[in-house]
Amino acid sequence: LNWFGEATAPSSIGPVTAVTAGFENTCSVTTTGAVRCWGNNGNGGVPSGIGPVTAVVAGGLHTCAKTTNGAVRCWGWNGYGQATVPSDLGPVVAVPAGFFHTCAVAVTTNNGAVRCWGLNDATQGNVPSDLGPAIAVAAGINHTCALTKLGAVRCWGQNDDGQAQMPSDLGPAVAVAAGGLHTC
């Protein structure tokens, strides 16, 4: 569907280094580090002064970007605090946006610690205390998964459709991605 123009990239966008698809919008990072978004912009456009970014992720009704110095900036609908970045977060490696929650992997001070904020109705924001250092994190509608430095995938939160239950024969992984109600 293309109800809000989210599937029609602007002709003036130019070359990009990354693209992300949210619920009703799409965003990209241009080769100059600018964020460009299109589609439903009813929950706030790209804030001015965001600076050059290296990554952008679109959640349900909010969007976050990682700046070149590793800081996280979020904007959009903030009904559950998903667009309010914790003041003590520090630089991050990755920042995925779930439907109504956001997570991040810390760079140095916490050595790969995962932090989540926003809606936590299905414990999707309760990072397991024994998770260990992570290199990646993925956020679905109501579940979150992390890839540890040892190649293990751990998931938590809603599991009604088996989205937080890893197969016993998975073995070491190199990447993790969370869809709405599934994980790969």
N, C-alpha and C positions, 0 to 999 in steps of 0.2 A: 504494500500500500504506500501511497505517497500523499496522504491527506494534508500534510503541512509543508510539503516540498522537501522533506528530509531525504528523499531518494534522488533529488535532482541537484547535483553539485553546481555552484555558480560558475559561469563560464570564465570569470575573472580570477578564479582561485590560483591558477599557476601550479608549479610543481610542489609536491608535498612529500613529507617524510613519514607521516603517520596519519591514520584515519581511525575514528571511533564512532560507533553507532549507538545512540541512546534510545529511549522509548519513543520520542517524537522529534528528535533532532540528530544531526550528524555534525561532527567537528573534525578538523584536520590541523596539523602543524605544517606550516609552509617551510620551505628551505631556509627562510630567514628567521625561523623560530616564532613566527606570529601564529596565533590561534584564530581560525576562521570557523564559524558555526552557521548552520542553516537549518531550516525546519521550524518547529514551534519554539519561538523565542519568548513565550509568555511568562517564563519564570526568570527572566533576566538574561541579558546578552553578555558577551565577553567583557569583563571589567577593563577599564582603561588602566594603563600603566602596569599591566601584568608582566611586561618584560619578555625577553626571549624564553621560550620553553622547549623542552626536549620530548615531552609526552603530554597527551591529553586523553582523558577517559570520560565517557558519558554514562551516567547512571539513569535511574528512572526519570527524574525531573531535575537533576542537577548535573553539573559538569565540574571536573577537577583537572588541573594541569600541574605538571612538575616543571619548575623553572630550571634554568641552567645551573643554578647553585644548589639544586635539590630541594628547594622549598616547595610547599604545596599551596596552591590557591584554588579555592572552590567557589562556585556561584550557582544561582538557580534557586529552586524551591528548597526551603530549609525547615520544613515542618517538624522534623525529628532531629535536627541538629546535624544532618549529614553533610551540610555545606559549611559548617563551622569547624575549621581546622584547629585541633588542640594547640594552645599557645606554646606548649613545651615539646612539640613533635620533633623539631629539628629536621635536618636533611634526610631525604628518603631515596631508596633505590627504585621503588615502585609504588603506585597509588591506584588501585582499582576502585571503581564505584559500583556498588550494588544498586538495587532498586531504591531503597531508602537508607542505605548505610554505606560508609566509605572505610577503607582500610589502607594501611601503608606498611612498608618494610623500612625500618630505620637503617641509616647508613653506618655510622661509626659509633656513636656513644652507646647504643644498645646492641650493636653487632648483629643485625638481622632480626631484631625483635619486631613482632607484628603488633600493630595498634589498630583498633577499630572504633568508630564513633557513628552515632545516628541511631536508627531504629534497632532495637534488640529484642523484639517480641518472640523470636524463635531461637534465642541465644546465638544468633549469627555474629554478634559482637564480642562474645565471651571467648577470647583466645585461650586455648588450653595452656595451663601453667607449665606443662612439660613439653611444649612444642619444640623448643630449641631454636637455634638460628635458622632463619628462612632466607631464601633468595628470591622468592616470588610469592604473590598472593593473588587470589581470584575471588570475586564476589558475585553471587547470584542474587535471586530475589530475596530469599531468606536463609541462605547458607553461605559459608566462606570456606575456602580451601587454601592451604599453604604448601609450597614445595620447600622442603628443608634442604640445608646444605649437604645432607647425606643422600639426597635423592628420594626421600620418602614424601608421599602426599598425605596430608592430614586434613580432614574436613570436619566442620561442626555447624550446628544450626539445624534448621528444618530438614527432615529426612523422609518425608511422607512418600516421595517417589524414588527413594534410594540415592538421591543426589549427594548425600554426605557419607555414603557407605562405599569405601574403596574396595575393589575386588581383591580377594586374598592373594591372587597370583599376579598382581600388578607389577611388582619388581621396581627397580630404581627408575625414576622419571626424570626428564629434562625440562618439562614445561607443564603447566596446569592452566586450564581455562574453565570458567563456570558460566553456564548458560542460565536461563531463568530457573529451570527445574532439572538440570542435569550438569554433569561435570565430565571433562575429558582431560 
